Amino acid sequence: MLSFQKYYKQSATYKIFSEITSSLILFLSNFGNITLSGLKVLKYVLKGNIDIKELIEQCNRFGVSSLPITLSIVGMTSVIVASQVALEMVKQGGSGLVGLLMTMLIVREVGVIMSGFAIIYMIGSSLASEIATMRVTEQIDAIEVLKVDPIRYLFVPRVLAGLIMMPPVVAIASVVGVLAGAVTSNLASGLSYRAFFDSAWLGIYMKDLGVCMLKAATFGAVIAHISCGCGYNANGGAKGVGIATTKAVVWSFISIVVLDMLFAIVFFF
């Protein structure tokens, strides 16, 4: 029996199972910590216990710093889609639907999803690495010694900045995406700008704009909070900073895709 256990623990099956189990336990532990910190953030926000100066600085970081790469990603995605869709639709006699399709796609999905990906790359990874570095260099311990709650000092301004700044970033990116789609459709298929924008208004309602802004605000807050939480729970020196940053990026990607699916089911299914 002892011999069997010895060989079993050396087998690939045991090692894979052990790795999956430890990863799952670690995930659930971190998820619980992030959830608890989220409740603390909500408590401070409801009490109005907010550092306005830090909030303004983080809003500038979320909005201004991320805008160029966000506009580039959304614009290029719109160009790619329009260049492949417009010509085929015009050939099939669907020129009156090109603007509708492109605008609906950008407002409902492409604008907010691609903006979320850009924010994760630019801001989420930066937040995670910044706070993880503070954790492994014991700066957060020093903050706690000074009787300052790190959740209020580090999380609240960043989460609020994501909540506030993501909607305008998505709005600007969506406008750029629609304009890029119109230009590309014209160049690829000869579709006039008037025909594009006349059809664009047919499929866009206030509900679409409202859901887009609500989705953007949710994504911004979730990305900021997950990134801060992964950094806050980091350990193990420089390697821990890298692991925390990777977790923040991966978990943020997964979170916004799952949230996007839930929004689609609730509002459009």
Residue frames relative to the residue before (quaternion, step in Angstrom):
aa qw qx qy qz dx dy dz
M 1.0000 0.0000 0.0000 0.0000 0.00 0.00 0.00
L 0.6683 0.4886 -0.3007 0.4736 3.55 0.91 -0.91
S 0.6291 0.5348 -0.3254 0.4609 3.56 1.07 -0.77
F 0.6394 0.5226 -0.3225 0.4626 3.58 1.01 -0.82
Q 0.6606 0.5040 -0.3095 0.4624 3.60 0.91 -0.91
K 0.6317 0.5390 -0.3353 0.4450 3.58 1.01 -0.79
Y 0.7022 0.4496 -0.2723 0.4802 3.58 0.86 -0.96
Y 0.6225 0.5510 -0.3433 0.4370 3.60 1.05 -0.74
K 0.6819 0.4867 -0.2913 0.4617 3.60 0.95 -0.86
Q 0.6674 0.4681 -0.3041 0.4929 3.57 1.23 -0.31
S 0.5382 0.6492 -0.3940 0.3655 3.58 1.27 -0.16
A 0.6149 -0.5547 0.4159 0.3757 3.56 -1.27 0.45
T 0.6073 0.5696 -0.3537 0.4262 3.60 1.05 -0.73
Y 0.6721 0.4905 -0.2968 0.4686 3.58 0.90 -0.95
K 0.6638 0.5145 -0.3093 0.4461 3.57 0.92 -0.90
I 0.6489 0.5048 -0.3161 0.4735 3.59 1.00 -0.80
F 0.6623 0.5052 -0.2974 0.4666 3.56 0.93 -0.97
S 0.6552 0.5145 -0.3077 0.4598 3.58 0.96 -0.87
E 0.6550 0.5142 -0.3072 0.4606 3.57 0.99 -0.87
I 0.6577 0.5032 -0.3067 0.4692 3.58 0.96 -0.88
T 0.6604 0.5165 -0.3075 0.4501 3.58 0.94 -0.90
S 0.6839 0.4768 -0.2928 0.4682 3.60 0.86 -0.93
S 0.6398 0.5178 -0.3266 0.4646 3.58 1.06 -0.74
L 0.6482 0.5157 -0.3152 0.4632 3.57 1.02 -0.81
I 0.6493 0.5081 -0.3152 0.4700 3.59 0.96 -0.86
L 0.6532 0.5083 -0.3076 0.4695 3.58 0.98 -0.86
F 0.6395 0.5268 -0.3219 0.4581 3.58 1.00 -0.85
L 0.6826 0.4852 -0.2944 0.4604 3.58 0.84 -0.96
S 0.6291 0.5341 -0.3284 0.4595 3.58 1.06 -0.75
N 0.6872 0.4689 -0.2775 0.4805 3.57 0.89 -0.95
F 0.6265 0.5348 -0.3347 0.4577 3.57 1.04 -0.78
G 0.6478 0.5124 -0.3146 0.4679 3.58 1.00 -0.81
N 0.6573 0.5059 -0.3126 0.4629 3.58 0.96 -0.84
I 0.6564 0.5033 -0.3096 0.4690 3.58 0.98 -0.83
T 0.6344 0.5261 -0.3296 0.4605 3.59 1.04 -0.75
L 0.6608 0.5018 -0.3061 0.4668 3.58 0.93 -0.87
S 0.6552 0.4908 -0.3184 0.4779 3.59 0.97 -0.80
G 0.6055 0.5563 -0.3509 0.4480 3.60 1.12 -0.62
L 0.6400 0.5091 -0.3215 0.4774 3.58 1.03 -0.74
K 0.6351 0.5149 -0.3270 0.4739 3.59 1.05 -0.72
V 0.6226 0.5308 -0.3363 0.4663 3.59 1.01 -0.81
L 0.6532 0.5136 -0.3088 0.4628 3.59 0.92 -0.90
K 0.6337 0.5365 -0.3277 0.4508 3.58 1.00 -0.81
Y 0.6831 0.4806 -0.2882 0.4683 3.59 0.88 -0.93
V 0.6438 0.5212 -0.3261 0.4556 3.59 1.02 -0.78
L 0.6676 0.5011 -0.3005 0.4615 3.58 0.92 -0.89
K 0.6726 0.4715 -0.2857 0.4936 3.59 1.14 -0.64
G 0.4336 -0.7096 0.4525 0.3221 3.59 1.24 -0.29
N 0.4201 0.7017 -0.4622 0.3428 3.57 1.25 0.43
I 0.2800 0.7784 -0.4881 0.2784 3.56 0.44 1.30
D 0.3523 -0.7008 0.5814 0.2162 3.56 -1.05 0.84
I 0.3119 -0.8030 0.4788 0.1695 3.58 -0.13 1.33
K 0.6422 0.5333 -0.3329 0.4386 3.59 0.94 -0.85
E 0.6760 0.4740 -0.2860 0.4865 3.58 0.93 -0.90
L 0.6146 0.5529 -0.3414 0.4471 3.59 1.07 -0.74
I 0.6548 0.5040 -0.3120 0.4690 3.59 0.93 -0.88
E 0.6451 0.5221 -0.3198 0.4571 3.58 0.98 -0.83
Q 0.6872 0.4680 -0.2847 0.4771 3.58 0.94 -0.85
C 0.5978 0.5466 -0.3611 0.4621 3.60 1.12 -0.60
N 0.6316 0.5184 -0.3230 0.4775 3.56 1.02 -0.79
R 0.6437 0.5262 -0.3106 0.4607 3.55 1.03 -0.82
F 0.6973 0.4694 -0.2721 0.4684 3.57 0.91 -0.92
G 0.7654 0.4152 -0.2146 0.4424 3.55 0.80 -1.00
V 0.7716 0.3809 -0.2074 0.4653 3.56 0.54 -1.18
S 0.6982 0.4976 -0.2889 0.4259 3.59 0.78 -0.99
S 0.7437 0.4224 -0.2285 0.4650 3.57 0.97 -0.82
L 0.5068 0.7071 -0.4082 0.2767 3.60 1.18 -0.41
P 0.6678 0.5123 -0.3470 0.4138 3.69 0.73 -0.83
I 0.7022 0.4472 -0.2821 0.4768 3.60 0.81 -0.94
T 0.6174 0.5462 -0.3452 0.4487 3.60 1.09 -0.68
L 0.6687 0.4892 -0.2977 0.4742 3.56 0.90 -0.93
S 0.6358 0.5370 -0.3302 0.4453 3.58 1.01 -0.79
I 0.6892 0.4862 -0.2888 0.4529 3.58 0.84 -0.97
V 0.6817 0.4725 -0.2955 0.4740 3.60 0.86 -0.94
G 0.6559 0.5207 -0.3145 0.4469 3.59 0.93 -0.86
M 0.6875 0.4731 -0.2894 0.4687 3.59 0.87 -0.90
T 0.6178 0.5328 -0.3457 0.4635 3.59 1.05 -0.69
S 0.6444 0.5169 -0.3095 0.4708 3.57 1.01 -0.84
V 0.6363 0.5240 -0.3214 0.4661 3.57 0.99 -0.81
I 0.6561 0.5168 -0.3117 0.4532 3.59 0.91 -0.91
V 0.6896 0.4732 -0.2887 0.4660 3.59 0.86 -0.96
A 0.6828 0.4999 -0.2974 0.4421 3.58 0.83 -0.97
S 0.6512 0.5306 -0.3264 0.4335 3.59 0.95 -0.80
Q 0.7223 0.4199 -0.2448 0.4921 3.60 1.12 -0.55
V 0.7097 0.4618 -0.2555 0.4667 3.57 1.15 -0.58
A 0.6664 0.5656 -0.3255 0.3608 3.58 0.79 -1.06
L 0.6893 0.4931 -0.2983 0.4390 3.60 0.75 -1.02
E 0.6742 0.4930 -0.3024 0.4593 3.59 0.90 -0.88
M 0.6608 0.5005 -0.3178 0.4603 3.60 0.96 -0.78
V 0.6325 0.5135 -0.3342 0.4739 3.58 1.02 -0.74
K 0.6337 0.5322 -0.3283 0.4555 3.61 0.98 -0.80
Q 0.7302 0.4231 -0.2241 0.4875 3.57 1.03 -0.84
G 0.5800 -0.6166 0.3627 0.3897 3.59 1.25 0.17
G 0.5640 0.6181 -0.3807 0.3937 3.58 1.21 0.35
S 0.2076 0.8199 -0.5131 0.1466 3.58 1.10 0.63
G 0.6484 0.5348 -0.3172 0.4392 3.58 1.14 -0.59
L 0.7022 0.4481 -0.2649 0.4858 3.60 1.26 -0.09
V 0.4430 0.7164 -0.4534 0.2915 3.59 1.25 -0.14
G 0.6896 0.4812 -0.2843 0.4606 3.58 0.80 -0.99
L 0.6264 0.5396 -0.3263 0.4583 3.57 1.03 -0.83
L 0.6876 0.4906 -0.2860 0.4524 3.56 0.83 -1.03
M 0.6868 0.4878 -0.2941 0.4515 3.58 0.82 -0.96
T 0.6791 0.4923 -0.2973 0.4562 3.58 0.89 -0.92
M 0.6468 0.5115 -0.3185 0.4674 3.57 0.96 -0.85
L 0.6599 0.5144 -0.3069 0.4536 3.57 0.94 -0.90
I 0.6933 0.4775 -0.2832 0.4595 3.59 0.89 -0.91
V 0.6977 0.4758 -0.2860 0.4528 3.60 0.83 -0.97
R 0.7326 0.4424 -0.2522 0.4516 3.56 0.86 -0.91
E 0.8531 0.1564 -0.0282 0.4969 3.58 0.85 -0.92
V 0.7423 0.4617 -0.2779 0.3983 3.57 0.43 -1.23
G 0.6618 0.5321 -0.3227 0.4181 3.60 0.84 -0.93
V 0.7495 0.4043 -0.2321 0.4700 3.56 0.74 -1.03
I 0.6592 0.5087 -0.3224 0.4502 3.62 0.95 -0.80
M 0.6994 0.4564 -0.2778 0.4748 3.59 0.81 -0.96
S 0.6117 0.5214 -0.3493 0.4817 3.59 1.09 -0.62
G 0.6328 0.5322 -0.3259 0.4584 3.57 1.04 -0.77
F 0.6453 0.5085 -0.3187 0.4726 3.57 0.98 -0.83
A 0.6549 0.5091 -0.3160 0.4606 3.59 0.96 -0.83
I 0.6437 0.5166 -0.3178 0.4667 3.59 1.00 -0.83
I 0.6270 0.5327 -0.3386 0.4566 3.58 1.00 -0.78
Y 0.6776 0.4941 -0.2904 0.4609 3.57 0.87 -0.98
M 0.7623 0.4134 -0.2085 0.4522 3.55 0.79 -1.07
I 0.8181 0.2830 -0.1013 0.4902 3.55 0.73 -1.13
G 0.6699 0.5251 -0.3193 0.4165 3.58 0.81 -0.97
S 0.6772 0.4755 -0.2977 0.4762 3.58 0.86 -0.91
S 0.6362 0.5337 -0.3248 0.4528 3.58 1.07 -0.75
L 0.6516 0.5094 -0.3139 0.4663 3.58 0.96 -0.87
A 0.6652 0.5140 -0.3104 0.4438 3.57 0.88 -0.95
S 0.6964 0.4689 -0.2853 0.4623 3.59 0.81 -0.94
E 0.6251 0.5486 -0.3344 0.4432 3.59 1.05 -0.76
I 0.7282 0.4174 -0.2447 0.4854 3.57 0.79 -1.03
A 0.6067 0.5410 -0.3561 0.4609 3.61 1.08 -0.63
T 0.6366 0.5153 -0.3243 0.4732 3.58 1.01 -0.76
M 0.6336 0.5190 -0.3242 0.4734 3.57 1.04 -0.76
R 0.6520 0.5180 -0.3168 0.4540 3.57 1.05 -0.77
V 0.7360 0.4287 -0.2579 0.4559 3.61 0.73 -1.00
T 0.6901 0.4278 -0.2868 0.5084 3.61 1.19 -0.38
E 0.4991 -0.7154 0.3707 0.3188 3.57 1.37 0.35
Q 0.3377 0.7346 -0.5172 0.2807 3.59 1.12 0.54
I 0.6331 0.5181 -0.3363 0.4665 3.58 1.06 -0.70
D 0.6051 0.5394 -0.3506 0.4691 3.59 1.08 -0.68
A 0.6405 0.5208 -0.3192 0.4654 3.57 1.02 -0.78
I 0.6228 0.5341 -0.3329 0.4648 3.58 1.05 -0.77
E 0.6630 0.5031 -0.3001 0.4661 3.57 0.98 -0.87
V 0.6139 0.5478 -0.3403 0.4551 3.59 1.08 -0.72
L 0.6834 0.4738 -0.2706 0.4850 3.58 1.11 -0.70
K 0.4939 -0.6954 0.3956 0.3407 3.58 1.33 0.28
V 0.4893 0.6090 -0.4578 0.4244 3.57 1.09 0.77
D 0.3893 -0.7180 0.5240 0.2414 3.58 -0.82 0.97
P 0.4190 -0.7279 0.4808 0.2519 3.64 -0.60 1.09
I 0.5858 0.5784 -0.3762 0.4250 3.58 1.12 -0.61
R 0.6870 0.4610 -0.2829 0.4853 3.59 0.91 -0.89
Y 0.7081 0.4850 -0.2628 0.4407 3.57 0.93 -0.92
L 0.7934 0.3252 -0.1505 0.4920 3.60 0.93 -0.91
F 0.7441 0.4430 -0.2392 0.4392 3.58 0.83 -0.97
V 0.6826 0.5514 -0.3192 0.3581 3.57 0.66 -1.13
P 0.7000 0.4523 -0.3114 0.4565 3.67 0.69 -0.89
R 0.6753 0.5058 -0.2996 0.4455 3.59 0.97 -0.81
V 0.6629 0.4899 -0.3086 0.4748 3.58 0.95 -0.84
L 0.6572 0.4990 -0.3087 0.4732 3.58 0.96 -0.83
A 0.6236 0.5377 -0.3401 0.4542 3.58 1.02 -0.76
G 0.6469 0.5056 -0.3156 0.4758 3.58 1.00 -0.80
L 0.6500 0.5261 -0.3039 0.4566 3.56 0.99 -0.88
I 0.7257 0.4522 -0.2394 0.4600 3.58 0.92 -0.94
M 0.7847 0.4064 -0.1879 0.4287 3.58 0.79 -1.04
M 0.5640 0.6229 -0.4015 0.3643 3.60 1.08 -0.47
P 0.6487 0.5268 -0.3513 0.4222 3.68 0.83 -0.76
P 0.6926 0.4430 -0.3221 0.4694 3.68 0.75 -0.79
V 0.6083 0.5391 -0.3577 0.4597 3.60 1.06 -0.66
V 0.6669 0.4893 -0.2975 0.4767 3.59 0.93 -0.87
A 0.6321 0.5392 -0.3365 0.4432 3.60 0.98 -0.80
I 0.6742 0.4793 -0.2913 0.4805 3.58 0.90 -0.94
A 0.6574 0.5129 -0.3096 0.4570 3.58 0.94 -0.89
S 0.6483 0.5180 -0.3269 0.4522 3.61 0.99 -0.76
V 0.6264 0.5239 -0.3334 0.4711 3.58 1.02 -0.78
V 0.6525 0.5016 -0.3072 0.4777 3.58 0.94 -0.89
G 0.6453 0.5318 -0.3177 0.4470 3.58 1.00 -0.83
V 0.6556 0.5021 -0.3098 0.4713 3.59 0.97 -0.86
L 0.6578 0.5033 -0.3078 0.4683 3.59 0.94 -0.88
A 0.6460 0.5078 -0.3153 0.4748 3.59 0.99 -0.82
G 0.6391 0.5238 -0.3191 0.4641 3.57 1.05 -0.75
A 0.6462 0.5197 -0.3182 0.4594 3.58 1.02 -0.81
V 0.6652 0.4986 -0.3001 0.4679 3.59 0.91 -0.92
T 0.6783 0.4933 -0.2928 0.4592 3.58 0.89 -0.93
S 0.6346 0.5254 -0.3307 0.4602 3.60 1.01 -0.78
N 0.6454 0.5221 -0.3131 0.4615 3.54 1.03 -0.80
L 0.7026 0.4634 -0.2698 0.4678 3.57 0.91 -0.93
A 0.7097 0.4798 -0.2658 0.4421 3.59 0.98 -0.84
S 0.8360 0.1838 -0.0554 0.5140 3.59 0.93 -0.86
G 0.4935 -0.6616 0.4336 0.3616 3.59 1.24 -0.19
L 0.3783 0.7301 -0.4871 0.2943 3.60 1.25 0.20
S 0.4283 -0.7188 0.4832 0.2577 3.59 -0.75 1.01
Y 0.6018 -0.5711 0.4207 0.3671 3.52 -1.21 0.55
R 0.6264 0.5459 -0.3421 0.4388 3.57 1.02 -0.76
A 0.6569 0.5006 -0.3114 0.4701 3.58 0.95 -0.87
F 0.6314 0.5395 -0.3309 0.4480 3.57 1.00 -0.80
F 0.7583 0.3986 -0.2263 0.4635 3.59 0.69 -1.08
D 0.5689 0.5687 -0.3952 0.4437 3.61 1.15 -0.43
S 0.7152 0.4219 -0.2582 0.4938 3.57 0.98 -0.81
A 0.5559 0.6335 -0.3931 0.3676 3.59 1.17 -0.54
W 0.6913 0.4970 -0.2898 0.4372 3.59 1.01 -0.75
L 0.5600 0.6555 -0.3821 0.3328 3.58 1.19 -0.43
G 0.8018 0.3152 -0.1490 0.4854 3.59 1.00 -0.75
I 0.6195 0.5343 -0.3479 0.4580 3.59 1.26 0.18
Y 0.0490 -0.7989 0.5991 -0.0215 3.54 -0.76 1.11
M 0.6793 -0.4783 0.3584 0.4258 3.56 -1.28 0.25
K 0.5752 0.5825 -0.3755 0.4345 3.57 1.13 -0.61
D 0.6480 0.5213 -0.3232 0.4514 3.60 0.93 -0.86
L 0.6751 0.4868 -0.2940 0.4699 3.58 0.93 -0.89
G 0.6561 0.5165 -0.3108 0.4540 3.57 0.98 -0.82
V 0.6581 0.4921 -0.3054 0.4811 3.59 0.94 -0.88
C 0.6244 0.5471 -0.3359 0.4449 3.59 1.01 -0.81
M 0.6945 0.4650 -0.2812 0.4715 3.61 0.89 -0.92
L 0.6364 0.5163 -0.3270 0.4707 3.60 1.05 -0.76
K 0.6412 0.5194 -0.3100 0.4723 3.55 1.01 -0.85
A 0.6542 0.5239 -0.3118 0.4475 3.58 0.95 -0.90
A 0.6610 0.5027 -0.3089 0.4637 3.59 0.92 -0.90
T 0.6482 0.5160 -0.3110 0.4657 3.58 0.99 -0.85
F 0.6554 0.5113 -0.3094 0.4619 3.58 0.91 -0.92
G 0.6579 0.5261 -0.3171 0.4357 3.59 0.90 -0.91
A 0.6825 0.4770 -0.2882 0.4728 3.57 0.90 -0.92
V 0.6638 0.5122 -0.3067 0.4505 3.59 0.94 -0.89
I 0.6501 0.5132 -0.3184 0.4611 3.60 0.91 -0.89
A 0.6751 0.4921 -0.2990 0.4612 3.58 0.87 -0.94
H 0.6953 0.4852 -0.2919 0.4427 3.57 0.86 -0.91
I 0.6482 0.5006 -0.3247 0.4730 3.60 0.92 -0.83
S 0.6543 0.5161 -0.3164 0.4533 3.60 0.92 -0.86
C 0.6623 0.4865 -0.3028 0.4827 3.57 0.94 -0.87
G 0.6675 0.5215 -0.3028 0.4368 3.57 0.95 -0.89
C 0.6541 0.4978 -0.3174 0.4729 3.59 0.96 -0.81
G 0.6582 0.4967 -0.3109 0.4727 3.58 0.99 -0.76
Y 0.6546 0.5361 -0.3067 0.4359 3.56 1.00 -0.87
N 0.7354 0.4046 -0.2223 0.4960 3.60 1.07 -0.72
A 0.3920 0.7390 -0.4689 0.2834 3.61 1.26 0.25
N 0.0605 0.7693 -0.6357 0.0167 3.55 -1.29 0.44
G 0.7035 0.5095 -0.3245 0.3743 3.56 -1.27 0.31
G 0.6399 -0.5803 0.3318 0.3791 3.57 1.03 0.67
A 0.8338 -0.1930 0.1414 0.4974 3.57 -1.19 -0.61
K 0.6207 0.5416 -0.3374 0.4555 3.57 1.05 -0.75
G 0.6429 0.5327 -0.3104 0.4544 3.56 1.03 -0.81
V 0.6100 0.5412 -0.3459 0.4639 3.58 1.08 -0.69
G 0.6632 0.5032 -0.3006 0.4654 3.57 0.95 -0.88
I 0.6546 0.5059 -0.3112 0.4677 3.57 0.96 -0.87
A 0.6548 0.5178 -0.3123 0.4534 3.59 0.94 -0.88
T 0.6515 0.5108 -0.3128 0.4656 3.58 0.98 -0.83
T 0.6444 0.5122 -0.3164 0.4715 3.58 0.98 -0.84
K 0.6475 0.5156 -0.3181 0.4622 3.59 0.93 -0.88
A 0.6450 0.5329 -0.3259 0.4402 3.57 0.92 -0.89
V 0.6733 0.4920 -0.2977 0.4648 3.58 0.90 -0.89
V 0.6926 0.4832 -0.2827 0.4548 3.58 0.81 -1.02
W 0.6948 0.4707 -0.2840 0.4637 3.59 0.82 -0.97
S 0.6253 0.5264 -0.3438 0.4623 3.59 1.05 -0.66
F 0.6232 0.5309 -0.3335 0.4674 3.58 0.99 -0.83
I 0.6871 0.4839 -0.2867 0.4598 3.55 0.79 -1.04
S 0.6584 0.5394 -0.3091 0.4243 3.58 0.92 -0.92
I 0.7175 0.4374 -0.2857 0.4607 3.60 0.79 -0.92
V 0.6066 0.5296 -0.3685 0.4645 3.61 1.10 -0.52
V 0.6555 0.4944 -0.3078 0.4807 3.60 0.96 -0.85
L 0.6562 0.5043 -0.3086 0.4689 3.59 0.94 -0.87
D 0.6325 0.5295 -0.3322 0.4574 3.58 1.00 -0.80
M 0.6324 0.5192 -0.3252 0.4740 3.58 1.02 -0.77
L 0.6611 0.5033 -0.3087 0.4629 3.60 0.95 -0.86
F 0.6282 0.5209 -0.3322 0.4729 3.59 1.02 -0.77
A 0.6534 0.5161 -0.3163 0.4547 3.58 0.95 -0.88
I 0.6615 0.5017 -0.3068 0.4654 3.60 0.96 -0.86
V 0.7009 0.4901 -0.2751 0.4392 3.59 0.86 -0.97
F 0.8151 0.3215 -0.1312 0.4637 3.59 0.81 -1.03
F 0.8214 0.2663 -0.1166 0.4907 3.62 1.04 -0.58
F 0.5388 0.6487 -0.4079 0.3501 3.60 1.22 -0.21
